[in-house]
């Protein structure tokens, strides 16, 4: 919740996922570009998304797409995501 509060005023991407067998084909990049287009059309100049720091593939995708770390918070125990430890990152990107 603390990280979500830091994303107020941005176009927040709630979730982005690609099935493993389809990764590496540009689908994630295409989805992020669509989010940029929608953000601009809605009058936003910044996008944000949260990602687990341990999700290396996703963090690389976001970095290549221009997202930078804005904040981080330790992972809190939750029954839906018990396999992540470390930090959750809030990433932001300027769109134009």
Buried (B, 14 or more C-beta within 10 A) or exposed (E): EEBEEBBEEBBBBEEBEBEEEEBEEEBBEEBBEEBBEBBBEEEBEBBBBBBBBBBEEBBEBBEEBBBEBBBBBEBEEEEEEEEEEEBBBBBBBEBE
